[in-house]
Amino acid sequence: MKTLIMGVVNITPDSFSDGGNYFAPQKATQRCLDLFEMGADVVDLGAESSRPGADGLDFETEWLRLGPVLEKLSELQLCQRVSIDTRHDTTMLKALQYNVGWINNIEGIAKEGTMLQLAKKKDLKYVAMHMHRSPTTMQAEPLLGLNAVEEVTRKLKHYHSKLTNMGFAHDRIYLDPGIGFGKDDSANLQLLKLSAQLSKEFQMLVGVSRKSFIGRALKIENPIDRDGPSKMLELGLAINGIQAIRTHQVDVLSSLLSSANL
């Protein structure tokens, strides 16, 4: 099965990875179009920063950032290939009005009423990610090593069970171990191995692009300079059966996967 590529567009002024380059609606929209042209199967739009230490965002501010971009992508009939990266139920439900194809929830699962509404849209894909605590506090006391493996395994299986019980088909559910979201470096490495194991039973989506643990391991401070090792990790994940990869540098990954027939 082809490995899906999920490109990243951060509509935030304080993104760790791109410095707010796409905060303006027209720039975010153009970036989406560029990523599709580069080979992205889906583009993940995020209007709330989830970097360690980030404060939460209210719905009104989040939608003020998302709305104009979705309006334009809807006019271009591209929203089926758009993912909304949010943890807010109101945002998820409002995004359905634009016929978005994916919801990417960094808090795992939404409220039951919201999930029922989402499940009614039979072509919607749902990503349930594991995050330890919240962006503001997740790195204060991160999960460690093998303890993280046990916790993440339990939670992801719970998410999958909950989603199927609410009406989501197996092929509409993706599970994300949340690399870097409240885990130490040992845990992040263990979770890469775990993701390959879980991919035999579940559809897995993994994001390692420009992550801080790569920078610490290789002493690369600038996130953009981590693209090379990010691509090697991403290719390894695809070879080991990961069904979808979330990345900033779509063109290089697309070329690598094509060369490897993945």
Secondary structure by P-SEA (a helix, b strand, c coil): cbbbbbbbbbccccccccccccccaaaaaaaaaaaaaacccbbbbbccccccbbbbbcaaaaaaacaaaaaaaaaacccccbbbbcccaaaaaaaaaacccbbbbccccccaaaaaaaaacccbbbbbbbbcccccccccccccaaaaaaaaaaaaaaaaaaaaaaccccccbbbbccccccccaaaaaaaaaaaaaaccccbbbbbbcccaaaaaaacccccccaaaaaaaaaaaaaaacccbbbbcccaaaaaaaaaacc
